[in-house]
Amino acid sequence: MKKIRVVLTGGGSGGHTIPLLAVAEELQKIATEKKLELHVNYLGPYDAFTELVRASGIKTSRIAAAKLRSYSIFQNILDIPKFFVGIIQAFWSLFWIMPNVIFSKGGPGAFPVVLAGWFYRIPILIHDSDAIPGVTNILSSRFANRVALGFDRAKNYFDEKKTAVTGNPIRPWMIVDVPDQRNAKQSLGFKPELPLTLILGGSQGSRRINEFIVTHLALITEETQILHQTGAGNVAEIETLSKAALGEASYQSTYRLVPYLDKDLKSALAAADCIVMRAGASSINEAAAFGKPAILIPLPESAHDHQRANALAFERAGGAVILEEENLFIGIFLSALKKILQDHDHYEKMAQSARSFFKQGAAETLAREVFLLAGIL
């Protein structure tokens, strides 16, 4: 049986880590079909998302997370020691693994792995999820054999001869055996006949979105039930505030909070009538895959303002409404929410536009490209 060794690198956020896992699942599926002995290793920073990688059975090795920033030379200088530690770690780890291919999602810790891989003449595939790519991937592209992108707009930043728009990978289990909306609502403890709004603050939660929702919870729950993903560090505070805002009876019947959605995310997306969230590429991609209209609140501090660019792409496609954080007032928010939940024709149009925005098969496409670079397919 022929062996193939693949190194995944990236990390630092769910948006970097979860797509790696989606591609890893497809790699294993193809390896099984082709009767290949697949060995996958992950090189990246040790953070909360490393546990997701380990839980999937992938071996992990630590790479110091030096963040490359376009907005702060001083912070880059402070990270120089971490960068050189990361380089040493990457050279050492790759020497012992010596993979056939490296797949990088960018993010802290990825560039040293790409640089070391280029030195060892290992084929490299990188993928960038956002409409405006990160500094790590822009630098990494000079050493990569192939560049894959989630948004058309990002093509302007890379060599067109080795670049293709694949869309953003989604974990295969997310889009098979999807429950119908009524059953999904019931499984989560909500009334199936009433609208449900899913509040997503990203993998770590959004304090400002959390505060806005809780402050106006009584008004919002007059229009919709709410499933609120708060982030693990915010649960206790939000639970106390939401119970005070609603009272125990209303709290139990119309509102539920969770720290983080992983295996329940499929049911949550299937159940939702509308999603309120930041504009991370992975979140937009998941909303589009399920055909869910969204109210997007881009993070103003996102690098290169990439969340606003992501949001604009989804809005122009017809799947979302953008509310800038500076305009996040309850009157404007409720107006947008009611338009989605109460205007059936408007809702269906947005839902269809969202589905059309989603590029199917991105994870499989990327996995096959990995095997092509390895000379297997």
VEXDREN-2710 file (C-alpha; in Angstrom, 1 decimal):
% VEXDREN-2710
k/r/px/py/pz
1/MET/0.0/0.0/0.0
2/LYS/1.4/3.4/-1.1
3/LYS/2.0/5.9/1.7
4/ILE/1.4/9.6/1.6
5/ARG/2.3/12.1/4.2
6/VAL/0.5/15.5/4.4
7/VAL/1.2/18.4/6.7
8/LEU/-1.6/20.8/7.6
9/THR/-0.7/24.2/9.0
10/GLY/-2.6/27.3/10.1
11/GLY/-4.6/27.9/13.2
12/GLY/-5.2/30.8/15.6
13/SER/-8.9/30.8/15.0
14/GLY/-11.8/28.6/14.1
15/GLY/-11.8/30.2/10.7
16/HIS/-8.3/28.8/10.0
17/THR/-8.6/25.5/11.8
18/ILE/-12.1/24.1/10.9
19/PRO/-11.4/24.3/7.1
20/LEU/-8.3/22.3/7.6
21/LEU/-10.4/19.6/9.3
22/ALA/-12.8/19.7/6.3
23/VAL/-10.0/19.0/3.9
24/ALA/-8.5/16.3/6.2
25/GLU/-11.9/14.4/6.1
26/GLU/-11.9/14.5/2.3
27/LEU/-8.2/13.4/2.2
28/GLN/-9.1/10.4/4.2
29/LYS/-12.1/9.6/2.0
30/ILE/-10.0/9.7/-1.2
31/ALA/-7.2/7.8/0.5
32/THR/-9.6/5.0/1.4
33/GLU/-11.0/4.9/-2.2
34/LYS/-7.5/4.8/-3.7
35/LYS/-6.2/2.3/-1.1
36/LEU/-3.5/4.7/0.1
37/GLU/-1.9/4.8/3.6
38/LEU/-2.5/8.4/4.6
39/HIS/-0.6/10.1/7.4
40/VAL/-1.7/13.6/8.4
41/ASN/0.2/15.9/10.8
42/TYR/-0.7/19.4/12.0
43/LEU/1.9/22.0/12.6
44/GLY/0.6/25.2/14.3
45/PRO/0.1/27.2/17.5
46/TYR/-1.2/25.4/20.5
47/ASP/-4.6/27.1/21.3
48/ALA/-8.2/26.2/22.0
49/PHE/-8.6/24.9/18.4
50/THR/-5.7/22.5/18.7
51/GLU/-8.0/20.2/20.7
52/LEU/-10.4/20.0/17.7
53/VAL/-7.5/18.8/15.6
54/ARG/-6.4/16.2/18.1
55/ALA/-9.9/15.0/18.6
56/SER/-10.0/14.2/14.9
57/GLY/-7.1/11.9/15.3
58/ILE/-4.5/14.1/13.6
59/LYS/-1.0/14.3/15.2
60/THR/0.0/17.8/16.3
61/SER/3.3/19.6/16.7
62/ARG/3.8/23.0/18.1
63/ILE/5.0/26.0/16.0
64/ALA/5.4/29.3/17.8
65/ALA/2.7/31.7/16.7
66/ALA/4.3/34.9/15.4
67/LYS/1.6/37.0/13.9
68/LEU/2.4/39.0/10.7
69/ARG/0.6/42.4/10.9
70/SER/0.3/45.1/8.2
71/TYR/-0.9/47.6/10.8
72/SER/1.7/47.5/13.6
73/ILE/5.4/47.5/12.9
74/PHE/6.1/47.7/16.7
75/GLN/4.2/44.5/17.4
76/ASN/5.9/42.8/14.5
77/ILE/9.2/43.6/16.1
78/LEU/8.2/42.2/19.4
79/ASP/7.2/39.0/17.6
80/ILE/10.6/38.6/15.9
81/PRO/11.9/36.1/18.5
82/LYS/8.8/34.0/18.2
83/PHE/9.2/34.0/14.4
84/PHE/12.8/32.6/14.6
85/VAL/11.7/30.0/17.2
86/GLY/8.9/29.0/14.8
87/ILE/11.4/28.7/11.9
88/ILE/13.6/26.3/13.9
89/GLN/10.6/24.3/15.0
90/ALA/9.3/24.1/11.4
91/PHE/12.6/22.9/10.0
92/TRP/13.0/20.3/12.7
93/SER/9.4/19.0/12.5
94/LEU/9.4/18.8/8.7
95/PHE/12.8/17.1/8.6
96/TRP/11.4/14.2/10.6
97/ILE/8.0/14.1/8.9
98/MET/9.2/15.0/5.3
99/PRO/5.7/15.1/3.9
100/ASN/4.7/14.7/0.3
101/VAL/2.6/17.9/0.4
102/ILE/2.0/20.9/2.8
103/PHE/-1.5/22.5/2.9
104/SER/-1.6/25.9/4.6
105/LYS/-4.6/27.9/5.7
106/GLY/-2.5/30.9/6.8
107/GLY/-2.7/32.4/10.3
108/PRO/-0.1/32.6/13.1
109/GLY/2.6/29.9/12.8
110/ALA/1.9/29.0/9.1
111/PHE/4.6/31.0/7.4
112/PRO/7.6/29.3/9.0
113/VAL/6.1/25.9/7.9
114/VAL/5.7/27.2/4.3
115/LEU/9.2/28.7/4.3
116/ALA/10.8/25.5/5.6
117/GLY/8.7/23.4/3.2
118/TRP/9.9/25.5/0.3
119/PHE/13.5/25.0/1.4
120/TYR/13.0/21.2/1.5
121/ARG/11.3/21.4/-2.0
122/ILE/8.0/20.1/-0.6
123/PRO/5.0/21.0/-2.8
124/ILE/2.8/23.6/-1.1
125/LEU/-0.9/24.5/-1.5
126/ILE/-2.3/27.5/0.3
127/HIS/-5.9/28.5/0.7
128/ASP/-7.3/31.9/1.8
129/SER/-10.9/32.2/2.9
130/ASP/-11.4/36.0/2.8
131/ALA/-12.2/38.6/0.1
132/ILE/-9.0/40.4/1.2
133/PRO/-6.3/37.9/2.0
134/GLY/-4.1/37.9/5.1
135/VAL/-0.5/39.0/5.1
136/THR/0.7/35.4/5.9
137/ASN/-0.9/34.0/2.7
138/ILE/0.3/36.9/0.5
139/LEU/3.9/36.2/1.6
140/SER/3.4/32.4/1.5
141/SER/2.1/32.6/-2.1
142/ARG/5.6/33.4/-3.3
143/PHE/6.8/30.0/-2.1
144/ALA/3.6/28.0/-2.9
145/ASN/2.9/25.9/-6.0
146/ARG/-0.8/26.5/-6.0
147/VAL/-3.1/29.1/-4.4
148/ALA/-6.8/28.5/-3.8
149/LEU/-9.3/31.2/-2.8
150/GLY/-12.7/31.5/-1.2
151/PHE/-13.7/34.8/-2.9
152/ASP/-13.2/36.1/-6.5
153/ARG/-12.0/39.5/-5.3
154/ALA/-8.9/37.9/-3.7
155/LYS/-7.5/37.0/-7.1
156/ASN/-6.1/40.5/-7.4
157/TYR/-3.5/39.7/-4.8
158/PHE/-1.9/36.6/-6.3
159/ASP/-0.2/35.3/-9.4
160/GLU/-3.1/34.3/-11.7
161/LYS/-1.1/31.5/-13.3
162/LYS/-1.2/29.4/-10.1
163/THR/-4.4/30.7/-8.6
164/ALA/-8.0/29.3/-8.6
165/VAL/-11.2/30.2/-6.8
166/THR/-12.5/27.0/-5.2
167/GLY/-14.8/28.5/-2.6
168/ASN/-14.4/27.8/1.1
169/PRO/-14.3/24.2/2.4
170/ILE/-17.0/23.0/4.7
171/ARG/-16.9/19.8/6.8
172/PRO/-18.6/17.0/4.8
173/TRP/-20.8/15.8/7.7
174/MET/-22.3/19.3/7.9
175/ILE/-24.2/19.0/4.7
176/VAL/-25.4/15.4/4.7
177/ASP/-28.5/14.1/6.5
178/VAL/-29.5/17.6/7.3
179/PRO/-32.7/17.6/9.5
180/ASP/-35.7/19.5/8.3
181/GLN/-36.3/22.8/9.9
182/ARG/-39.3/21.8/12.1
183/ASN/-37.5/18.8/13.5
184/ALA/-34.3/20.8/14.0
185/LYS/-36.2/23.4/16.0
186/GLN/-37.8/20.8/18.2
187/SER/-34.5/19.0/18.8
188/LEU/-33.0/22.2/20.1
189/GLY/-36.0/22.8/22.4
190/PHE/-37.8/25.5/20.4
191/LYS/-41.3/25.8/19.1
192/PRO/-41.3/24.7/15.5
193/GLU/-44.2/27.1/14.5
194/LEU/-42.3/30.3/15.6
195/PRO/-39.3/31.9/13.8
196/LEU/-35.9/31.3/15.2
197/THR/-32.9/33.6/15.0
198/LEU/-29.4/32.2/15.4
199/ILE/-26.9/34.7/17.0
200/LEU/-23.3/33.8/16.1
201/GLY/-20.3/35.7/17.5
202/GLY/-17.6/33.7/15.8
203/SER/-15.6/31.0/17.5
204/GLN/-14.8/33.1/20.6
205/GLY/-18.0/35.0/20.7
206/SER/-18.5/38.8/20.1
207/ARG/-18.8/40.9/23.3
208/ARG/-20.4/43.8/21.4
209/ILE/-23.0/41.7/19.7
210/ASN/-23.7/39.8/23.0
211/GLU/-24.2/43.1/24.8
212/PHE/-26.5/44.5/22.1
213/ILE/-28.6/41.3/22.1
214/VAL/-28.9/41.1/25.9
215/THR/-29.7/44.9/26.2
216/HIS/-32.6/44.6/23.8
217/LEU/-33.6/41.0/24.5
218/ALA/-37.1/41.7/25.6
219/LEU/-37.9/43.6/22.4
220/ILE/-36.2/41.1/20.1
221/THR/-37.9/38.0/21.6
222/GLU/-41.3/39.6/20.8
223/GLU/-40.4/38.9/17.2
224/THR/-38.4/35.7/17.3
225/GLN/-37.0/32.9/19.4
226/ILE/-33.2/33.1/19.9
227/LEU/-30.4/30.6/20.0
228/HIS/-27.4/32.6/21.1
229/GLN/-23.8/31.3/20.7
230/THR/-22.0/33.5/23.2
231/GLY/-18.4/32.2/23.3
232/ALA/-17.1/30.1/26.3
233/GLY/-15.8/33.1/28.2
234/ASN/-19.1/35.0/28.1
235/VAL/-21.6/32.4/29.2
236/ALA/-22.0/33.2/32.9
237/GLU/-22.4/36.9/32.4
238/ILE/-24.8/36.6/29.5
239/GLU/-26.9/34.0/31.3
240/THR/-27.3/36.3/34.4
241/LEU/-28.2/39.3/32.2
242/SER/-30.6/37.5/29.9
243/LYS/-32.5/36.0/32.9
244/ALA/-32.8/39.4/34.4
245/ALA/-34.0/40.8/31.1
246/LEU/-36.6/38.2/30.4
247/GLY/-37.6/36.6/33.7
248/GLU/-37.3/32.8/34.2
249/ALA/-40.5/31.8/32.3
250/SER/-39.7/33.8/29.1
251/TYR/-36.1/32.8/29.3
252/GLN/-36.9/29.1/29.2
253/SER/-39.5/29.4/26.4
254/THR/-37.9/31.8/23.9
255/TYR/-34.2/32.0/24.5
256/ARG/-31.3/29.6/24.8
257/LEU/-27.6/30.3/25.0
258/VAL/-24.6/28.0/24.3
259/PRO/-20.9/28.7/24.6
260/TYR/-19.9/27.2/21.3
261/LEU/-21.6/25.2/18.6
262/ASP/-19.7/22.3/17.1
263/LYS/-21.6/19.1/16.5
264/ASP/-24.9/21.0/17.2
265/LEU/-24.0/23.6/14.5
266/LYS/-25.7/21.5/11.8
267/SER/-29.0/21.4/13.7
268/ALA/-28.7/25.1/14.6
269/LEU/-28.2/26.2/11.0
270/ALA/-31.0/23.9/9.8
271/ALA/-33.4/25.3/12.5
272/ALA/-32.6/29.0/11.9
273/ASP/-34.8/31.3/9.9
274/CYS/-32.2/34.1/10.1
275/ILE/-28.6/34.3/11.3
276/VAL/-27.1/37.4/13.0
277/MET/-23.3/37.2/12.9
278/ARG/-19.9/38.8/12.2
279/ALA/-18.7/38.4/8.6
280/GLY/-16.0/35.7/8.9
281/ALA/-15.6/33.7/5.7
282/SER/-16.4/30.4/7.4
283/SER/-19.6/31.7/9.0
284/ILE/-20.8/33.2/5.7
285/ASN/-20.0/30.0/3.9
286/GLU/-22.0/27.9/6.4
287/ALA/-25.0/30.2/6.2
288/ALA/-24.9/30.1/2.4
289/ALA/-24.6/26.3/2.4
290/PHE/-27.9/26.1/4.4
291/GLY/-29.6/28.8/2.4
292/LYS/-30.1/31.1/5.4
293/PRO/-30.6/34.9/5.1
294/ALA/-28.1/36.8/7.3
295/ILE/-27.7/40.1/9.1
296/LEU/-24.0/40.7/9.0
297/ILE/-22.2/43.0/11.5
298/PRO/-18.6/43.1/10.3
299/LEU/-15.8/43.4/12.9
300/PRO/-14.4/46.9/12.4
301/GLU/-11.0/45.9/13.6
302/SER/-10.6/42.9/11.2
303/ALA/-7.2/42.9/9.4
304/HIS/-7.4/45.0/6.2
305/ASP/-11.1/45.4/6.9
306/HIS/-11.6/41.9/5.3
307/GLN/-14.9/41.2/7.1
308/ARG/-16.5/44.2/5.5
309/ALA/-15.3/43.0/2.1
310/ASN/-16.6/39.5/2.9
311/ALA/-20.0/41.0/3.9
312/LEU/-20.2/43.1/0.8
313/ALA/-19.7/40.1/-1.4
314/PHE/-22.5/38.2/0.3
315/GLU/-24.8/41.2/0.4
316/ARG/-24.3/41.9/-3.3
317/ALA/-25.1/38.3/-4.0
318/GLY/-28.4/38.9/-2.3
319/GLY/-28.0/36.6/0.8
320/ALA/-27.4/39.2/3.5
321/VAL/-28.1/42.7/4.9
322/ILE/-25.1/44.6/6.4
323/LEU/-25.4/46.5/9.6
324/GLU/-22.3/48.5/10.4
325/GLU/-21.5/48.4/14.1
326/GLU/-21.8/52.2/14.3
327/ASN/-25.3/51.9/13.1
328/LEU/-26.3/49.1/15.3
329/PHE/-29.4/50.6/16.9
330/ILE/-32.4/48.6/17.9
331/GLY/-34.8/50.3/15.5
332/ILE/-32.6/49.6/12.5
333/PHE/-31.9/46.0/13.7
334/LEU/-35.6/45.2/14.2
335/SER/-36.6/46.6/10.9
336/ALA/-34.1/44.4/9.1
337/LEU/-35.1/41.4/11.1
338/LYS/-38.8/41.8/10.6
339/LYS/-38.3/42.3/6.8
340/ILE/-36.6/38.9/6.7
341/LEU/-38.9/37.0/9.0
342/GLN/-42.3/38.5/8.0
343/ASP/-41.9/39.1/4.2
344/HIS/-42.2/35.6/2.7
345/ASP/-41.2/36.6/-0.8
346/HIS/-38.2/38.6/0.4
347/TYR/-37.1/35.7/2.6
348/GLU/-37.3/33.2/-0.2
349/LYS/-35.4/35.5/-2.5
350/MET/-32.6/35.9/0.1
351/ALA/-32.5/32.2/0.8
352/GLN/-32.1/31.3/-2.8
353/SER/-29.4/33.9/-3.3
354/ALA/-27.6/32.5/-0.3
355/ARG/-27.7/29.0/-1.7
356/SER/-26.4/30.2/-5.1
357/PHE/-23.5/31.9/-3.3
358/PHE/-22.2/28.6/-1.9
359/LYS/-19.6/26.8/-4.0
360/GLN/-20.1/23.1/-3.5
361/GLY/-17.3/20.6/-3.2
362/ALA/-14.5/23.0/-2.1
363/ALA/-13.1/20.6/0.5
364/GLU/-13.0/17.7/-2.1
365/THR/-11.4/20.0/-4.7
366/LEU/-8.7/21.0/-2.3
367/ALA/-8.1/17.4/-1.2
368/ARG/-7.7/16.3/-4.8
369/GLU/-5.3/19.1/-5.4
370/VAL/-3.2/17.9/-2.5
371/PHE/-3.0/14.5/-4.0
372/LEU/-2.2/15.9/-7.5
373/LEU/0.7/17.9/-6.0
374/ALA/1.9/14.7/-4.4
375/GLY/1.8/13.0/-7.8
376/ILE/-0.8/10.5/-6.7
377/LEU/-3.9/11.3/-8.8
END
